[in-house]
Amino acid sequence: MGLQDRIEHVEQLIEEVCKRSGRKREEIQLVAVTKYVSVAKTSQVLDAGLLHLGENRWQNAEDKWNQLHERGVWHFIGHLQTNKVKDVIGKFEYIHSLDRLSLAKEIQKKASSMDIRVKVLVQVNISGEESKYGLTPEQVDSFFEQISAFSNLEVVGLMTMAPEVDHAEMTRPVFRGLRELRDDINNRGLTKNPLTHLSMGMSGDFEIAIEEGATFVRLGSILVGKEED
């Protein structure tokens, strides 16, 4: 299956999900995960009309960003080491993986020195798996209080990773939990502005994520394919 065929297939699936869940297509943004493909393949993704690109390591993204950065909206979706903040800030419009105070402080420091605001999503470990990064739901209140004065951070939403399961339906409680947490944060006014985004759902479970309110779905294999495709 070629790239255009995969895009059309994914679009058809999203349209069907939107119909059965009462959502509007424009509420959902595809983030094409290009971390496993080359500069040339990433260029093809942009040529096909996919604007939002997801990368999880600067060393994998550097060549692509240097050659293609003006053509796309770049999302950093992987675990971000504090000492790598300097490489990412000012290049990626969204950071999906803010998961600790030390990282928030470093992003604030670098963004302040560049006089820019960085859109971030707070990563929450809804599933409770030890292998997953992210705050526990119980840590979220104090975390938002701690970063409330960081004027160069624009917190726009939450992100989570679902566990690998045999059936996609088993991920629903995780995605629903993130949406309910986001709604609770908004209802209690914990942030300066309401959180609008939910970054959740990957190739194997994005339909469930959309049903539960995802605004960013991070799709690699089902959308971008592999280098040889």
Disulfide bonds with the S-S distance in Angstrom:
none
